[in-house]
Amino acid sequence: MSEEINFGPMMEGVARELWGDPNPAHSKEGIELRWGESGKRSVDLEKGTWFDHRVKEGGGVLALIKQELSLEGNDAFEWLKAKGFPIPDREKSHQQKKGGLGELVARFSYTDENGKELYEVCRFENGEIDPESGKRKKTFRQRRKEPGHPDAKGDGWVWNIRDVRRVLYRLPEILAAIARGEAIVFVEGEKAVKAAVSIGLEGTTNAMGAEKWEDAFTELLRGADLIIIPDNDVSGRNHADLVASSVRGVAKRVRVMELPAKKAKDDIHEWVQQGGTREQFFALADKMPDWRPRPPQSRFGAVEWSRMNEPGREYEHRIKGLLAKYGVAIIGGESGSGKSFLATDMSFAIARGTDYQGRKVERGLAIYQAGEGGLGLKKRMRAYKIEHKIEEDVPFVLLPGELDLHNSDDHASSFIAECKAWRSYYGLPIGVIMIDTFATATPGANENDGGEVSKILARASRIAKECETVLVIVHHMNADGKKLRGHTSIRANVDNVLLVSKGETKDANGRWNRRVELVKDKEGADGVSWHFVLKQVEVGYDADGDMVTSCVVDEPAKGGREQQAMERLRLTNNDELLYRSIKTAIDAQGIDPHQGLQLPKQVQKVVPWPAVFAELMRKWTYTDLPDATPEENEARRKDVVTRAIARSGDKLVKLGMIDRDMTLGIAWDLGLPRWAKEAVRVPDEAEGAAAQENGAIQEELISDLGF
């Protein structure tokens, strides 16, 4: 019949029904209409066709209805008729041939609250059998009695319910049952309603089948105890969820209950035929909890609170407490600080699966992309092999070729493909991918441009995700050596940040001490630090017979006055907390010192002790005694903090870090030489404060430090 209908003139109206109003900025009046901010969907008004440039699909009216509503054949025609489009009636008598509507076998009357008929739903069968369910195929049509209407047939029936109020089946009975407090059973289809009523249940449904719910139906079920019985198929369950979500909050209670079913598309009709009774129905219903929406299909790996203990990827460490197992990390440092040596040393440890800084390492393939001094890495590999007397093969791959994470996705895709190929070759998961350095892997990038940096980090994250590993980028510091070079997102959007700094002291063998500090661990405690030195290793001879050397990471040799002082200079957490509280209080409430105090030139501000005490009270971690009152706990807390100030204050004064005037009740910060500061780690706000005193600083330390 579709060949007899001119759908072209309907195209604009159908598109507006399904897509809303077009975008006038991209449309051409009378010629073409466009939808979306960029006009990706269009309708050719002359041809009566549509096209979606996003998915490269298009066609006529029926194709659009199928794409947007999943309706075909008679259902598509009925939708058009319901929306007022000029579709001829399709009723056929029982004389129609097989494959048509077939015979009118049942009529179901829909009335208003007072029993006045509004319309009928007619069921047709043509004798065909659905091979999936074994049931007769059926088709439904709606009609209203309106003699004299232009579309009315000789018998007065108009075969559409356009502009007719839609209601629920058996509305007067349902409203009366709600008023009596009886449960209402909502099923799919009038035949199923009759089955429910036959065993003493108050049943209802809506016309036109699954997913044809209207807001007016929701209000009709206000205050109902609603039990929804879906058909045993996907469409039935979806319709049940639609009805439940629509009436939730309006109905007194909503339950969705699936009856025991033997075949697909079985409903309450089959259940009743198999002997189901009213008592059995409510025995099942009483066990059902109130309906809740099914969780959405998450594109972002959602994990609900109730599923926190289920197996799945969590935040894990490749090097325990230092380096995440997945994600992106940064190793930063000034030129010559030894950051690349640290990166290779970590990579070798991961490839071998050996502990690192006393921390457990999970073994995996190490891939080192070295755009900066890549060929020199071969010497470091030989030096490491010689120093550690390694005979076995180590799953470590050096990639000295260029990598561009700035200008295109192609490089990232090729890099991912090669990394996966090496993973397959070694038969090991990738433990780490090192990119040395950020600058050489991002040619032409403006490191201070947040947009460019975000794109680079997105490609880095993609590499890490697709290779299922952690990607570590070696990066330079800014001009004053205090923070990573470039936009703040370089640090903010990664999981770990390790900073390497040049030392100002030497170990017992005269090698410069270099310091490493974990300044960011996304899901762990930062502030971990250690020192290392570079040990020279002979790796062979060149063509001229000259010795060739490289370096490996080594532990500082103990001994020497400065080294001994550094090892003994260790503050407890309480000492560090007081020092940090003084500095914070000075920043927030510092006052200009009186000239008569004659303080050192570097002291610009002093702070009253009460401000220091208040700051320390705010930061102090204290566990209340369960058998004490709040007042007693607060008094005990103040006493603990007072004693801590006394102990730690004396120590900080002896070390020359602070000074104070107890008569005036003020304190000030003196700081330390840089080499001593390297031994004194001042944690950030995230670290806890509770710790026990480690003992008084030895008097000889004071003379060693020269205070």
C-alpha positions as CSV (number, residue, x, y, z in Angstrom):
1,M,0.0,0.0,0.0
2,S,3.0,2.3,0.6
3,E,3.4,2.7,-3.2
4,E,-0.1,4.3,-3.4
5,I,0.8,7.0,-0.8
6,N,2.8,10.2,-1.6
7,F,5.1,10.4,1.4
8,G,7.2,13.3,0.0
9,P,5.0,16.2,1.3
10,M,5.0,14.6,4.8
11,M,8.8,14.6,5.1
12,E,9.1,18.0,6.7
13,G,6.3,17.3,9.3
14,V,7.7,13.9,10.2
15,A,11.2,15.3,10.6
16,R,9.9,18.1,12.9
17,E,8.0,15.5,14.9
18,L,11.1,13.4,15.4
19,W,13.9,16.0,15.4
20,G,12.2,19.1,16.7
21,D,12.6,22.5,15.1
22,P,15.4,22.9,12.5
23,N,18.4,25.2,12.8
24,P,17.5,28.3,10.7
25,A,21.2,29.3,10.5
26,H,22.0,26.3,8.3
27,S,18.6,25.9,6.5
28,K,17.6,27.3,3.1
29,E,14.0,28.4,3.1
30,G,11.8,26.2,0.7
31,I,14.8,24.1,-0.4
32,E,16.5,22.4,2.5
33,L,16.1,22.2,6.3
34,R,19.0,21.5,8.7
35,W,19.1,20.2,12.2
36,G,21.8,20.3,14.9
37,E,24.4,23.0,15.8
38,S,26.4,22.2,12.8
39,G,23.6,21.1,10.5
40,K,24.6,17.5,10.3
41,R,21.0,16.3,9.6
42,S,19.1,17.6,6.6
43,V,15.8,17.3,4.7
44,D,15.6,17.9,1.0
45,L,12.1,19.6,0.6
46,E,12.0,19.1,-3.1
47,K,12.8,15.4,-3.1
48,G,11.0,14.7,0.2
49,T,14.1,12.8,1.6
50,W,16.4,13.1,4.6
51,F,20.0,12.4,5.3
52,D,22.1,12.1,8.5
53,H,25.7,13.1,7.7
54,R,26.9,11.7,11.0
55,V,26.1,8.1,10.2
56,K,25.9,8.5,6.3
57,E,22.3,7.2,6.2
58,G,19.2,8.6,4.7
59,G,15.9,7.8,2.8
60,G,12.2,8.6,2.9
61,V,9.6,9.0,5.5
62,L,9.3,5.3,6.4
63,A,13.1,4.9,6.7
64,L,13.2,7.8,9.1
65,I,10.5,6.4,11.3
66,K,12.3,3.1,11.3
67,Q,15.6,4.7,12.3
68,E,14.2,6.9,15.0
69,L,11.3,4.8,16.4
70,S,12.1,1.3,15.3
71,L,8.6,1.1,13.8
72,E,7.9,-0.7,10.5
73,G,4.9,-1.7,8.4
74,N,1.5,-1.3,10.0
75,D,3.1,0.2,13.2
76,A,4.7,2.9,11.1
77,F,1.4,3.7,9.4
78,E,-0.4,3.8,12.7
79,W,2.1,6.2,14.1
80,L,1.6,8.5,11.0
81,K,-2.1,8.3,11.4
82,A,-1.9,9.1,15.1
83,K,0.1,12.2,14.4
84,G,-2.5,13.4,11.9
85,F,-0.8,12.6,8.6
86,P,-3.1,11.7,5.6
87,I,-2.9,7.8,5.7
88,P,-5.8,5.9,4.2
89,D,-7.7,3.4,6.5
90,R,-6.3,-0.1,6.1
91,E,-9.3,-2.2,7.5
92,K,-10.0,-5.4,5.6
93,S,-12.8,-7.8,6.1
94,H,-12.4,-11.5,7.1
95,Q,-12.4,-12.2,3.3
96,Q,-8.9,-10.7,3.1
97,K,-6.2,-13.0,1.8
98,K,-3.6,-14.6,4.1
99,G,-0.9,-12.1,5.0
100,G,-3.3,-9.1,5.4
101,L,-5.1,-8.0,8.5
102,G,-7.2,-11.1,8.5
103,E,-10.4,-11.6,10.6
104,L,-11.6,-9.3,13.3
105,V,-11.6,-11.7,16.3
106,A,-12.0,-9.4,19.3
107,R,-13.1,-5.9,20.3
108,F,-12.0,-4.2,23.5
109,S,-13.9,-1.0,24.6
110,Y,-12.1,1.8,26.3
111,T,-14.3,4.2,28.3
112,D,-14.0,7.3,30.5
113,E,-14.6,7.3,34.3
114,N,-18.3,7.2,33.8
115,G,-18.4,4.3,31.4
116,K,-18.9,6.3,28.2
117,E,-17.0,4.6,25.3
118,L,-14.2,6.6,23.8
119,Y,-12.8,4.1,21.3
120,E,-12.3,0.4,20.6
121,V,-9.2,-1.7,20.1
122,C,-9.8,-4.4,17.4
123,R,-7.8,-7.6,17.2
124,F,-7.3,-9.2,13.8
125,E,-5.8,-12.6,13.0
126,N,-4.9,-13.9,9.5
127,G,-4.1,-17.5,10.4
128,E,-0.3,-17.2,10.4
129,I,1.7,-18.6,13.3
130,D,4.7,-16.9,14.9
131,P,7.5,-19.5,14.7
132,E,9.2,-18.1,17.8
133,S,6.3,-18.2,20.2
134,G,4.0,-20.7,18.4
135,K,1.1,-18.2,18.8
136,R,-1.2,-16.8,16.1
137,K,0.1,-13.6,14.6
138,K,-2.1,-10.7,15.5
139,T,-2.6,-7.1,14.4
140,F,-4.4,-4.3,16.3
141,R,-6.3,-1.3,15.0
142,Q,-8.1,1.4,16.9
143,R,-11.4,3.0,15.9
144,R,-14.1,5.3,17.3
145,K,-17.8,5.5,16.6
146,E,-18.6,8.9,15.0
147,P,-21.3,8.8,12.4
148,G,-21.3,11.8,10.1
149,H,-17.5,12.2,10.4
150,P,-15.9,12.8,6.9
151,D,-13.8,9.7,7.5
152,A,-16.5,7.5,8.9
153,K,-17.5,4.4,7.0
154,G,-21.1,3.3,6.3
155,D,-21.3,1.8,9.8
156,G,-20.2,5.0,11.5
157,W,-16.7,3.8,12.5
158,V,-13.7,6.1,12.0
159,W,-10.5,4.0,11.9
160,N,-8.2,6.2,14.0
161,I,-8.3,7.8,17.4
162,R,-6.8,11.1,16.5
163,D,-7.8,13.9,18.9
164,V,-9.5,11.4,21.1
165,R,-8.7,11.2,24.8
166,R,-6.5,8.2,25.6
167,V,-7.3,6.2,28.8
168,L,-6.4,2.9,30.5
169,Y,-8.4,-0.2,29.8
170,R,-11.2,-0.8,32.4
171,L,-10.8,2.7,33.8
172,P,-13.9,2.8,36.0
173,E,-13.1,-0.5,37.6
174,I,-9.4,0.5,38.1
175,L,-10.3,3.8,39.8
176,A,-12.8,2.1,42.1
177,A,-10.1,-0.5,43.0
178,I,-7.6,2.2,43.8
179,A,-10.1,3.9,46.1
180,R,-10.6,0.5,47.9
181,G,-6.8,0.1,48.3
182,E,-6.7,-3.0,46.1
183,A,-3.6,-3.8,44.0
184,I,-3.7,-3.0,40.3
185,V,-2.2,-5.5,37.9
186,F,-0.7,-3.8,34.8
187,V,-0.2,-6.2,31.9
188,E,0.5,-6.0,28.2
189,G,-2.6,-6.4,26.1
190,E,-6.3,-6.7,26.6
191,K,-6.3,-10.5,26.4
192,A,-3.9,-10.6,29.3
193,V,-6.1,-8.3,31.3
194,K,-9.1,-10.6,30.8
195,A,-6.9,-13.5,32.1
196,A,-6.0,-11.5,35.2
197,V,-9.6,-10.5,35.8
198,S,-10.7,-14.2,35.4
199,I,-8.8,-15.1,38.6
200,G,-10.1,-12.1,40.6
201,L,-7.4,-9.5,39.9
202,E,-8.0,-5.9,39.0
203,G,-6.1,-5.7,35.6
204,T,-5.5,-2.9,33.1
205,T,-3.3,-2.0,30.1
206,N,-2.8,0.7,27.6
207,A,-3.7,0.6,23.9
208,M,-1.3,0.4,21.0
209,G,1.1,-2.0,22.7
210,A,4.6,-1.7,24.3
211,E,6.3,1.6,24.8
212,K,3.1,3.7,23.9
213,W,2.8,5.3,27.3
214,E,1.3,8.7,27.8
215,D,1.6,11.2,30.7
216,A,-2.1,11.1,31.1
217,F,-2.0,7.5,32.1
218,T,0.4,8.2,34.9
219,E,-2.1,10.5,36.6
220,L,-4.9,7.9,36.4
221,L,-2.7,5.6,38.6
222,R,-2.1,8.1,41.3
223,G,-2.1,6.4,44.7
224,A,-2.2,2.9,43.2
225,D,-0.5,-0.2,44.5
226,L,0.8,-1.2,41.1
227,I,2.1,-4.6,40.1
228,I,3.5,-4.7,36.6
229,I,3.7,-8.0,34.7
230,P,5.9,-7.8,31.6
231,D,5.7,-10.2,28.7
232,N,8.6,-12.7,28.6
233,D,10.7,-10.8,26.0
234,V,12.9,-7.7,25.7
235,S,10.1,-5.5,24.5
236,G,7.9,-6.5,27.4
237,R,10.6,-5.8,30.0
238,N,11.4,-2.4,28.4
239,H,7.7,-1.5,28.5
240,A,7.5,-2.5,32.2
241,D,10.4,-0.3,33.0
242,L,8.9,2.6,31.1
243,V,5.6,2.3,33.0
244,A,7.3,1.8,36.3
245,S,9.6,4.9,35.9
246,S,6.6,7.0,34.7
247,V,4.4,6.2,37.8
248,R,7.2,6.1,40.4
249,G,6.4,8.8,42.9
250,V,2.8,9.1,41.8
251,A,1.6,5.5,42.6
252,K,1.7,4.5,46.2
253,R,3.8,1.5,45.4
254,V,5.4,0.0,42.2
255,R,6.5,-3.6,41.8
256,V,7.6,-5.4,38.6
257,M,7.1,-9.1,38.8
258,E,8.0,-11.7,36.1
259,L,5.8,-14.8,36.3
260,P,7.3,-18.2,35.7
261,A,7.4,-18.6,31.9
262,K,8.1,-21.6,29.7
263,K,8.4,-19.8,26.4
264,A,9.3,-16.5,24.9
265,K,6.5,-13.9,24.9
266,D,4.5,-15.9,27.5
267,D,2.3,-13.6,29.7
268,I,-0.2,-13.9,32.5
269,H,-2.7,-15.5,30.0
270,E,-0.4,-18.6,29.7
271,W,0.2,-18.6,33.5
272,V,-3.5,-18.7,34.2
273,Q,-4.0,-21.5,31.6
274,Q,-1.3,-23.5,33.4
275,G,-3.3,-23.3,36.7
276,G,-2.1,-20.0,38.2
277,T,-4.5,-18.7,40.9
278,R,-5.1,-15.4,42.7
279,E,-3.5,-16.8,45.9
280,Q,-0.4,-17.9,44.1
281,F,-0.2,-14.6,42.4
282,F,-0.1,-12.6,45.6
283,A,2.2,-15.2,47.2
284,L,4.7,-14.3,44.5
285,A,4.0,-10.5,44.7
286,D,4.5,-10.4,48.4
287,K,8.1,-11.5,47.9
288,M,8.8,-8.7,45.4
289,P,10.7,-5.6,46.5
290,D,9.7,-2.2,45.3
291,W,10.8,-1.4,41.7
292,R,14.1,0.3,41.1
293,P,15.4,1.3,37.7
294,R,17.9,-1.0,36.1
295,P,21.4,0.5,36.2
296,P,22.3,2.3,33.0
297,Q,24.7,0.8,30.5
298,S,27.8,2.8,31.5
299,R,30.3,3.8,28.8
300,F,32.7,5.0,31.6
301,G,33.1,1.8,33.6
302,A,30.7,2.7,36.5
303,V,31.3,0.9,39.8
304,E,28.5,1.2,42.3
305,W,29.1,1.2,46.1
306,S,27.5,-2.2,46.4
307,R,29.9,-3.7,43.8
308,M,33.1,-2.3,45.3
309,N,34.4,-5.8,46.3
310,E,33.7,-7.3,42.9
311,P,36.8,-8.3,40.8
312,G,38.0,-5.6,38.4
313,R,40.8,-3.1,37.8
314,E,41.6,-0.9,40.7
315,Y,44.3,1.6,41.5
316,E,47.5,-0.6,41.8
317,H,51.2,0.1,41.9
318,R,53.9,-1.2,39.6
319,I,56.4,-0.2,42.2
320,K,54.6,-0.3,45.5
321,G,54.1,3.1,46.9
322,L,56.0,4.9,44.1
323,L,54.6,4.2,40.7
324,A,51.1,3.4,39.6
325,K,50.4,0.2,37.5
326,Y,48.2,2.1,35.0
327,G,48.0,5.7,33.9
328,V,50.5,8.5,33.3
329,A,53.3,9.6,35.5
330,I,56.1,12.3,35.3
331,I,59.8,12.1,36.3
332,G,60.9,15.7,36.5
333,G,64.3,17.3,37.1
334,E,66.8,20.0,36.1
335,S,69.3,19.3,33.3
336,G,72.1,17.2,34.7
337,S,70.1,16.2,37.8
338,G,70.2,12.5,36.8
339,K,66.5,12.1,36.0
340,S,67.1,10.0,32.9
341,F,69.4,7.7,34.8
342,L,66.7,7.3,37.4
343,A,64.2,6.5,34.7
344,T,66.4,3.8,33.2
345,D,67.2,2.4,36.6
346,M,63.4,2.1,37.3
347,S,62.8,0.5,33.9
348,F,65.6,-2.1,34.5
349,A,64.1,-3.0,37.9
350,I,60.6,-3.5,36.4
351,A,62.0,-5.6,33.6
352,R,63.8,-7.8,36.0
353,G,61.1,-7.8,38.7
354,T,63.6,-6.8,41.5
355,D,62.7,-4.8,44.5
356,Y,63.3,-1.0,44.1
357,Q,64.2,1.1,47.1
358,G,63.1,-1.8,49.3
359,R,59.7,-1.8,47.6
360,K,58.0,-4.6,45.8
361,V,58.0,-4.5,42.0
362,E,55.6,-6.3,39.7
363,R,57.6,-7.5,36.7
364,G,56.8,-6.6,33.1
365,L,58.2,-5.7,29.8
366,A,59.9,-2.3,29.9
367,I,59.8,-0.1,26.7
368,Y,62.1,2.9,26.7
369,Q,61.4,5.5,24.0
370,A,64.4,7.9,24.1
371,G,64.2,10.8,21.7
372,E,66.8,12.7,23.8
373,G,70.2,11.0,23.7
374,G,68.6,7.7,22.6
375,L,71.8,6.1,21.3
376,G,73.6,6.8,24.6
377,L,71.1,4.5,26.3
378,K,72.9,1.5,24.9
379,K,75.9,2.4,27.0
380,R,73.7,2.7,30.1
381,M,72.3,-0.8,29.3
382,R,75.8,-2.2,29.1
383,A,76.8,-0.5,32.3
384,Y,73.8,-1.8,34.2
385,K,74.5,-5.3,32.9
386,I,78.1,-5.2,34.0
387,E,77.4,-3.6,37.4
388,H,74.7,-6.1,38.3
389,K,76.4,-9.1,36.7
390,I,73.4,-10.0,34.6
391,E,73.6,-13.1,32.4
392,E,70.0,-13.7,31.5
393,D,67.9,-12.0,28.9
394,V,66.0,-9.0,30.3
395,P,62.7,-7.9,28.7
396,F,63.8,-4.4,28.0
397,V,63.4,-2.7,24.6
398,L,65.0,0.6,23.6
399,L,63.2,2.6,20.9
400,P,65.5,5.5,19.9
401,G,63.3,6.5,16.9
402,E,61.3,9.7,16.9
403,L,57.8,9.9,18.5
404,D,55.4,12.8,17.9
405,L,52.5,13.1,20.4
406,H,51.7,16.7,19.4
407,N,50.9,16.9,15.7
408,S,48.8,13.8,15.0
409,D,47.2,10.6,16.2
410,D,49.0,8.5,13.6
411,H,52.3,8.4,15.6
412,A,50.4,7.4,18.8
413,S,48.6,4.7,16.9
414,S,51.8,3.3,15.3
415,F,53.5,3.5,18.7
416,I,50.7,1.6,20.3
417,A,50.8,-1.1,17.6
418,E,54.6,-1.6,18.0
419,C,54.3,-1.7,21.8
420,K,51.6,-4.4,21.5
421,A,53.8,-6.3,19.1
422,W,56.7,-6.3,21.5
423,R,54.3,-7.5,24.2
424,S,53.3,-10.4,22.1
425,Y,56.9,-11.2,21.2
426,Y,58.0,-11.4,24.9
427,G,54.7,-12.9,26.1
428,L,54.7,-10.5,29.1
429,P,52.4,-7.7,30.0
430,I,54.0,-4.3,29.5
431,G,55.3,-3.1,32.9
432,V,56.2,0.4,31.9
433,I,56.6,2.7,28.9
434,M,59.2,5.5,29.4
435,I,59.1,8.6,27.1
436,D,62.3,10.5,27.4
437,T,61.7,13.5,27.2
438,F,58.4,15.4,27.0
439,A,60.0,18.1,24.7
440,T,61.4,15.6,22.1
441,A,58.2,13.7,22.0
442,T,56.1,16.9,21.3
443,P,58.0,18.8,18.5
444,G,56.6,22.3,18.0
445,A,54.3,22.2,21.0
446,N,53.8,25.2,23.3
447,E,54.2,23.6,26.8
448,N,52.4,26.6,28.3
449,D,49.3,26.2,26.2
450,G,46.7,24.3,28.3
451,G,44.9,23.2,25.1
452,E,48.0,21.7,23.5
453,V,49.1,20.1,26.7
454,S,45.7,18.5,27.2
455,K,45.8,16.9,23.7
456,I,49.3,15.6,24.3
457,L,48.3,14.1,27.7
458,A,45.2,12.6,26.1
459,R,47.4,10.7,23.6
460,A,49.7,9.6,26.4
461,S,46.7,8.4,28.4
462,R,45.5,6.5,25.3
463,I,48.8,4.8,24.9
464,A,48.8,3.8,28.6
465,K,45.2,2.6,28.4
466,E,45.5,0.6,25.2
467,C,48.8,-1.0,26.3
468,E,47.4,-1.6,29.8
469,T,50.3,-0.1,31.6
470,V,51.8,3.1,33.1
471,L,53.4,5.6,30.8
472,V,56.1,7.7,32.4
473,I,57.3,11.0,30.8
474,V,60.7,12.4,31.7
475,H,60.4,16.2,31.8
476,H,62.4,19.3,32.6
477,M,62.0,21.8,35.3
478,N,61.3,25.6,34.8
479,A,64.1,28.2,34.9
480,D,64.4,28.4,38.7
481,G,64.2,24.7,39.1
482,K,61.3,24.8,41.5
483,K,58.5,23.2,39.4
484,L,57.8,21.3,36.2
485,R,58.2,23.3,33.1
486,G,55.0,24.3,31.2
487,H,51.3,24.4,31.9
488,T,50.0,23.3,35.4
489,S,48.0,20.5,33.8
490,I,51.3,18.6,33.2
491,R,51.4,17.9,36.9
492,A,47.7,18.1,37.7
493,N,46.5,15.5,35.1
494,V,48.9,12.6,35.9
495,D,48.9,9.9,38.6
496,N,52.5,10.2,39.9
497,V,55.1,12.9,40.0
498,L,58.7,12.2,41.0
499,L,61.1,15.1,41.2
500,V,64.9,14.7,41.0
501,S,67.2,17.5,42.2
502,K,70.9,18.1,42.2
503,G,72.7,17.7,45.4
504,E,74.9,20.1,47.3
505,T,76.7,17.5,49.3
506,K,78.9,14.5,48.4
507,D,79.0,11.0,49.8
508,A,82.0,9.4,51.4
509,N,83.4,8.6,47.9
510,G,83.1,12.2,46.7
511,R,80.0,11.7,44.4
512,W,77.2,14.2,44.4
513,N,74.1,13.2,46.4
514,R,71.0,13.6,44.2
515,R,67.5,13.6,45.8
516,V,64.3,12.0,44.6
517,E,61.0,12.9,46.1
518,L,57.5,11.5,45.3
519,V,55.5,14.8,45.3
520,K,52.3,13.3,44.0
521,D,50.7,9.9,44.3
522,K,47.1,10.1,43.2
523,E,45.9,7.3,45.5
524,G,48.6,7.0,48.1
525,A,50.9,8.9,50.4
526,D,53.4,11.2,48.8
527,G,56.4,12.7,50.5
528,V,58.6,9.6,50.0
529,S,62.2,10.5,49.3
530,W,65.6,9.1,49.0
531,H,69.1,9.9,47.7
532,F,71.2,8.3,45.0
533,V,74.6,8.9,43.3
534,L,75.9,8.1,39.9
535,K,78.6,5.4,39.8
536,Q,80.9,5.3,36.8
537,V,81.2,2.0,35.1
538,E,83.7,1.0,32.4
539,V,81.8,-0.5,29.4
540,G,84.6,-1.1,26.8
541,Y,87.0,0.7,24.5
542,D,86.3,2.8,21.4
543,A,88.1,2.5,18.0
544,D,91.0,4.6,19.2
545,G,91.5,2.3,22.2
546,D,90.2,4.8,24.7
547,M,88.2,3.7,27.7
548,V,84.4,4.1,27.3
549,T,82.3,4.7,30.5
550,S,78.7,5.2,31.5
551,C,76.9,5.5,34.8
552,V,74.5,3.5,36.9
553,V,72.4,4.6,39.8
554,D,74.0,3.7,43.2
555,E,73.4,4.2,46.9
556,P,75.4,7.0,48.5
557,A,78.4,5.7,50.4
558,K,78.2,6.3,54.1
559,G,80.8,8.4,55.9
560,G,82.0,11.9,55.9
561,R,80.9,14.8,58.2
562,E,78.1,16.2,56.0
563,Q,76.7,12.8,55.2
564,Q,76.7,11.7,58.8
565,A,75.0,14.9,59.8
566,M,72.3,14.4,57.1
567,E,71.6,10.9,58.3
568,R,71.2,12.0,61.9
569,L,69.1,15.0,61.0
570,R,65.7,13.4,61.0
571,L,62.6,15.2,62.3
572,T,59.6,13.3,63.7
573,N,56.2,14.0,62.2
574,N,55.4,16.1,65.3
575,D,58.5,18.2,64.7
576,E,57.6,18.7,61.0
577,L,54.0,19.5,61.9
578,L,55.0,22.3,64.3
579,Y,57.5,23.7,61.7
580,R,54.8,23.6,59.0
581,S,52.3,25.2,61.4
582,I,54.6,28.1,62.2
583,K,55.2,28.8,58.5
584,T,51.5,28.6,57.8
585,A,50.6,30.9,60.7
586,I,53.3,33.4,59.5
587,D,51.8,33.4,56.0
588,A,48.3,33.9,57.4
589,Q,48.8,36.1,60.5
590,G,52.4,37.3,60.5
591,I,53.1,40.7,61.8
592,D,56.1,43.1,61.4
593,P,58.7,42.5,64.1
594,H,59.6,45.3,66.5
595,Q,62.8,47.0,65.5
596,G,64.2,46.5,69.0
597,L,64.4,42.8,68.5
598,Q,67.3,43.0,66.1
599,L,66.3,39.9,64.2
600,P,68.3,38.4,61.3
601,K,67.7,40.2,57.9
602,Q,65.9,37.2,56.4
603,V,63.1,37.4,59.1
604,Q,60.4,39.6,57.6
605,K,57.5,38.5,59.8
606,V,56.9,37.1,63.3
607,V,53.8,35.3,64.6
608,P,52.1,35.2,68.0
609,W,52.3,31.8,69.7
610,P,48.5,31.6,70.1
611,A,48.2,31.6,66.3
612,V,50.7,28.8,66.1
613,F,48.9,26.8,68.8
614,A,45.5,27.3,66.9
615,E,47.1,26.2,63.6
616,L,48.6,23.1,65.2
617,M,45.3,22.2,66.9
618,R,43.6,22.4,63.6
619,K,46.1,20.0,61.9
620,W,46.6,17.6,64.8
621,T,45.3,14.1,64.4
622,Y,43.8,12.9,67.7
623,T,41.7,9.9,68.5
624,D,39.0,10.6,71.2
625,L,38.9,8.3,74.2
626,P,35.5,6.4,74.0
627,D,34.8,6.7,77.7
628,A,35.6,10.4,78.0
629,T,33.2,13.4,77.5
630,P,33.8,15.8,74.6
631,E,35.1,18.4,77.1
632,E,37.5,15.9,78.6
633,N,38.8,14.9,75.1
634,E,39.2,18.5,74.1
635,A,41.2,19.3,77.3
636,R,43.4,16.2,76.7
637,R,43.9,17.2,73.1
638,K,45.1,20.7,74.1
639,D,47.4,19.2,76.7
640,V,49.0,16.8,74.1
641,V,49.5,19.7,71.7
642,T,51.0,21.9,74.4
643,R,53.5,19.2,75.4
644,A,54.3,18.6,71.7
645,I,55.0,22.3,71.1
646,A,57.3,22.3,74.1
647,R,59.3,19.2,72.9
648,S,59.4,20.0,69.2
649,G,59.9,23.7,69.8
650,D,63.1,23.1,71.7
651,K,64.4,20.8,69.0
652,L,63.7,23.3,66.2
653,V,65.4,26.1,68.1
654,K,68.5,23.9,68.7
655,L,68.6,23.1,65.0
656,G,68.4,26.7,64.1
657,M,65.2,26.3,62.1
658,I,63.1,28.7,64.3
659,D,63.6,31.1,67.2
660,R,61.2,32.5,69.7
661,D,60.8,35.1,72.5
662,M,58.8,33.5,75.2
663,T,58.3,36.8,77.1
664,L,56.7,38.5,74.0
665,G,55.0,35.2,73.0
666,I,56.2,35.3,69.4
667,A,58.2,33.0,67.0
668,W,59.8,33.3,63.7
669,D,61.2,31.1,60.9
670,L,65.0,30.9,60.3
671,G,65.1,28.1,57.7
672,L,68.1,25.9,56.9
673,P,70.9,25.8,54.4
674,R,69.8,24.0,51.2
675,W,71.9,20.9,51.8
676,A,70.3,20.5,55.3
677,K,66.8,21.1,53.9
678,E,67.3,18.1,51.7
679,A,67.5,16.0,54.8
680,V,64.4,17.6,56.4
681,R,61.3,16.6,54.5
682,V,58.4,18.9,55.3
683,P,55.2,17.0,54.3
684,D,52.2,18.6,52.7
685,E,48.8,19.0,54.3
686,A,47.6,15.5,53.2
687,E,50.0,13.7,55.6
688,G,48.9,12.6,59.0
689,A,50.3,14.2,62.1
690,A,50.3,11.5,64.8
691,A,53.7,10.1,65.5
692,Q,55.8,9.3,68.6
693,E,59.0,11.2,69.5
694,N,62.1,9.5,68.1
695,G,64.4,10.9,70.8
696,A,66.3,14.0,71.5
697,I,68.8,15.3,68.8
698,Q,72.3,14.5,69.9
699,E,74.2,17.5,71.1
700,E,77.1,16.7,68.8
701,L,74.7,17.2,65.8
702,I,74.4,20.8,66.8
703,S,78.1,21.4,66.6
704,D,78.3,19.3,63.4
705,L,75.8,21.6,61.8
706,G,77.6,24.7,63.0
707,F,74.7,26.2,64.9
